[in-house]
Protein backbone atom coordinates (compact mmCIF):
# COMPACT_ATOMS: atom_id res chain seq x y z
CA UNK A 1 0.00 0.00 0.00
CA UNK A 2 1.06 3.64 -0.44
CA UNK A 3 1.67 4.12 3.32
CA UNK A 4 4.19 1.29 3.59
CA UNK A 5 7.65 2.53 4.49
CA UNK A 6 6.60 5.70 6.34
CA UNK A 7 8.11 4.55 9.66
CA UNK A 8 11.42 3.58 8.04
CA UNK A 9 11.54 6.88 6.14
CA UNK A 10 10.96 8.92 9.29
CA UNK A 11 13.77 7.12 11.09
CA UNK A 12 16.24 8.96 8.84
CA UNK A 13 14.23 12.01 7.70
CA UNK A 14 12.25 14.45 9.83
CA UNK A 15 9.45 15.04 7.31
CA UNK A 16 5.70 15.69 7.59
CA UNK A 17 3.19 13.12 6.35
CA UNK A 18 0.11 14.53 4.64
CA UNK A 19 -3.23 12.72 4.49
CA UNK A 20 -6.59 13.75 3.11
CA UNK A 21 -9.00 14.63 5.92
CA UNK A 22 -11.58 12.57 4.05
CA UNK A 23 -9.30 9.51 3.94
CA UNK A 24 -8.32 9.96 7.60
CA UNK A 25 -11.92 9.29 8.58
CA UNK A 26 -11.47 5.73 7.30
CA UNK A 27 -7.80 5.02 7.95
CA UNK A 28 -5.02 6.89 9.75
CA UNK A 29 -1.44 5.57 9.60
CA UNK A 30 0.53 5.47 12.85
CA UNK A 31 3.34 7.96 12.38
CA UNK A 32 4.66 11.27 13.68
CA UNK A 33 4.17 14.67 12.05
CA UNK A 34 0.86 13.59 10.50
CA UNK A 35 -0.97 16.53 8.92
CA UNK A 36 -4.56 16.36 7.69
CA UNK A 37 -5.44 18.52 4.70
CA UNK A 38 -8.78 19.26 3.08
CA UNK A 39 -9.39 19.26 -0.66
CA UNK A 40 -9.56 23.06 -0.67
CA UNK A 41 -6.54 23.63 1.53
CA UNK A 42 -3.35 25.16 0.23
CA UNK A 43 -0.26 23.04 0.67
CA UNK A 44 3.27 24.32 1.18
CA UNK A 45 5.78 22.73 -1.20
CA UNK A 46 9.21 24.15 -0.35
CA UNK A 47 8.80 27.91 -0.45
CA UNK A 48 5.66 27.72 -2.57
CA UNK A 49 2.07 27.66 -1.39
CA UNK A 50 0.00 25.60 -3.82
CA UNK A 51 -3.79 25.48 -4.07
CA UNK A 52 -4.45 21.80 -4.79
CA UNK A 53 -7.76 22.55 -6.51
CA UNK A 54 -6.06 24.95 -8.90
CA UNK A 55 -3.27 22.45 -9.53
CA UNK A 56 -5.81 19.72 -10.30
CA UNK A 57 -7.72 21.98 -12.70
CA UNK A 58 -4.46 22.82 -14.46
CA UNK A 59 -3.47 19.14 -14.82
CA UNK A 60 -6.86 18.34 -16.37
CA UNK A 61 -6.56 21.24 -18.83
CA UNK A 62 -2.93 20.37 -19.65
CA UNK A 63 -3.82 16.74 -20.38
CA UNK A 64 -6.73 17.76 -22.61
CA UNK A 65 -4.39 20.09 -24.52
CA UNK A 66 -1.43 17.69 -24.52
CA UNK A 67 -1.23 14.14 -25.89
CA UNK A 68 -5.01 13.81 -26.15
CA UNK A 69 -5.43 17.18 -27.86
CA UNK A 70 -2.38 17.32 -30.11
CA UNK A 71 -0.80 20.28 -28.31
CA UNK A 72 2.53 22.06 -28.77
CA UNK A 73 5.21 19.41 -29.41
CA UNK A 74 9.01 19.51 -29.51
CA UNK A 75 11.38 16.79 -30.69
CA UNK A 76 14.35 16.31 -28.38
CA UNK A 77 17.96 15.44 -29.31
CA UNK A 78 17.46 11.83 -28.16
CA UNK A 79 14.47 11.41 -30.50
CA UNK A 80 11.82 11.63 -27.78
CA UNK A 81 8.95 14.13 -27.97
CA UNK A 82 7.91 16.72 -25.40
CA UNK A 83 4.43 18.22 -25.19
CA UNK A 84 4.22 21.59 -23.43
CA UNK A 85 1.34 23.51 -21.88
CA UNK A 86 1.57 26.71 -19.84
CA UNK A 87 -1.07 28.66 -17.97
CA UNK A 88 -0.85 31.00 -14.99
CA UNK A 89 1.86 29.91 -12.54
CA UNK A 90 2.12 26.35 -13.87
CA UNK A 91 4.10 24.78 -16.71
CA UNK A 92 3.34 21.19 -17.81
CA UNK A 93 5.61 18.95 -19.88
CA UNK A 94 4.99 15.42 -21.10
CA UNK A 95 8.12 13.75 -22.45
CA UNK A 96 7.68 10.34 -24.08
CA UNK A 97 9.33 7.94 -26.48
CA UNK A 98 8.33 4.71 -28.16
CA UNK A 99 5.61 3.39 -30.46
CA UNK A 100 4.39 -0.16 -29.88
CA UNK A 101 5.67 0.23 -26.32
CA UNK A 102 6.45 3.58 -24.73
CA UNK A 103 7.60 5.30 -21.57
CA UNK A 104 6.83 8.84 -20.50
CA UNK A 105 7.00 11.42 -17.76
CA UNK A 106 4.49 14.19 -17.00
CA UNK A 107 5.80 17.02 -14.83
CA UNK A 108 4.19 20.22 -13.54
CA UNK A 109 6.68 22.94 -12.62
CA UNK A 110 6.36 26.40 -11.17
CA UNK A 111 6.02 29.02 -13.93
CA UNK A 112 8.57 27.69 -16.44
CA UNK A 113 10.16 24.52 -17.84
CA UNK A 114 13.16 24.74 -15.51
CA UNK A 115 11.09 25.85 -12.51
CA UNK A 116 10.58 23.97 -9.25
CA UNK A 117 8.94 20.58 -9.72
CA UNK A 118 5.50 20.41 -8.11
CA UNK A 119 3.90 17.24 -9.44
CA UNK A 120 5.24 14.26 -11.40
CA UNK A 121 3.67 11.18 -12.96
CA UNK A 122 5.60 8.46 -14.80
CA UNK A 123 3.91 5.98 -17.11
CA UNK A 124 4.82 2.92 -19.15
CA UNK A 125 2.77 0.73 -21.46
CA UNK A 126 1.89 -0.33 -24.95
CA UNK A 127 0.47 -2.87 -27.33
CA UNK A 128 0.50 -6.54 -26.35
CA UNK A 129 3.78 -7.99 -27.74
CA UNK A 130 1.83 -10.52 -29.79
CA UNK A 131 0.63 -7.62 -31.95
CA UNK A 132 3.93 -5.77 -32.38
CA UNK A 133 4.22 -5.03 -36.08
CA UNK A 134 0.44 -4.92 -36.55
CA UNK A 135 -0.07 -1.29 -37.60
CA UNK A 136 -3.85 -1.63 -37.71
CA UNK A 137 -4.18 -2.66 -34.08
CA UNK A 138 -1.59 -0.12 -32.95
CA UNK A 139 -3.22 2.81 -34.73
CA UNK A 140 -6.75 1.92 -33.63
CA UNK A 141 -5.70 1.41 -30.00
CA UNK A 142 -3.65 4.61 -29.76
CA UNK A 143 -6.38 6.67 -31.43
CA UNK A 144 -8.91 5.24 -28.97
CA UNK A 145 -6.51 5.88 -26.08
CA UNK A 146 -6.32 9.57 -27.07
CA UNK A 147 -10.11 9.68 -27.21
CA UNK A 148 -10.38 8.22 -23.70
CA UNK A 149 -7.68 10.51 -22.28
CA UNK A 150 -9.45 13.55 -23.73
CA UNK A 151 -12.25 12.77 -21.24
CA UNK A 152 -9.98 13.17 -18.18
CA UNK A 153 -11.91 14.65 -15.26
CA UNK A 154 -11.18 16.54 -12.05
CA UNK A 155 -11.51 13.42 -9.90
CA UNK A 156 -9.20 11.71 -10.55
CA UNK A 157 -7.05 13.68 -13.03
CA UNK A 158 -4.78 10.84 -14.14
CA UNK A 159 -6.37 9.17 -17.18
CA UNK A 160 -9.70 8.59 -18.87
CA UNK A 161 -13.07 7.75 -17.30
CA UNK A 162 -13.54 4.44 -15.42
CA UNK A 163 -15.04 2.94 -18.60
CA UNK A 164 -15.13 4.29 -22.14
CA UNK A 165 -16.16 2.18 -25.13
CA UNK A 166 -17.24 2.08 -28.73
CA UNK A 167 -18.41 -0.76 -30.94
CA UNK A 168 -14.95 -2.37 -31.14
CA UNK A 169 -12.90 -1.31 -28.10
CA UNK A 170 -13.30 -0.77 -24.36
CA UNK A 171 -11.00 1.39 -22.20
CA UNK A 172 -10.87 0.85 -18.42
CA UNK A 173 -8.76 2.42 -15.67
CA UNK A 174 -8.15 1.53 -12.03
CA UNK A 175 -6.74 4.24 -9.76
CA UNK A 176 -5.36 4.22 -6.24
CA UNK A 177 -4.45 7.23 -4.08
CA UNK A 178 -5.00 10.87 -4.97
CA UNK A 179 -3.14 13.90 -6.29
CA UNK A 180 -0.58 13.69 -3.47
CA UNK A 181 0.37 10.12 -4.41
CA UNK A 182 -1.27 8.01 -7.09
CA UNK A 183 -0.85 4.74 -8.95
CA UNK A 184 -2.93 2.79 -11.39
CA UNK A 185 -3.39 0.73 -14.51
CA UNK A 186 -5.31 1.23 -17.74
CA UNK A 187 -6.29 -1.32 -20.39
CA UNK A 188 -7.91 -1.42 -23.80
CA UNK A 189 -9.86 -4.57 -24.70
CA UNK A 190 -10.59 -5.53 -28.29
CA UNK A 191 -14.17 -6.83 -28.21
CA UNK A 192 -13.86 -8.86 -31.40
CA UNK A 193 -10.64 -10.56 -30.25
CA UNK A 194 -12.02 -10.77 -26.68
CA UNK A 195 -8.64 -9.88 -25.18
CA UNK A 196 -6.59 -6.95 -23.86
CA UNK A 197 -4.55 -5.41 -26.67
CA UNK A 198 -3.14 -2.40 -24.77
CA UNK A 199 -2.10 -2.01 -21.14
CA UNK A 200 -0.25 0.61 -19.16
CA UNK A 201 0.81 1.53 -15.63
CA UNK A 202 1.40 4.88 -13.94
CA UNK A 203 2.64 6.21 -10.61
CA UNK A 204 3.14 9.74 -9.37
CA UNK A 205 2.37 12.48 -6.88
CA UNK A 206 3.53 15.75 -5.38
CA UNK A 207 7.27 16.43 -5.32
CA UNK A 208 8.10 17.47 -1.74
CA UNK A 209 11.54 19.09 -1.19
CA UNK A 210 13.30 19.33 2.17
Secondary structure, DSSP 8 states (H G I E B T S, - for coil): -TTTTHHHHHHH----EEEEHHHHTT-----SSEEEE-TT-EEEETTEEEEHHHHHHHHHHHHHHTTTTT--EEE-TTS-EEEEEEETTEEEEEEEEESSEEEEEEEEEESSTTS-EEEEEEEEEEE-GGGTT-HHHHHHHHHHHHHHHTT--STT-SSS-SEEE-SSEEEEEEEEEETTEEEEEEEEEETTTTEEEEEEEEEEEE----
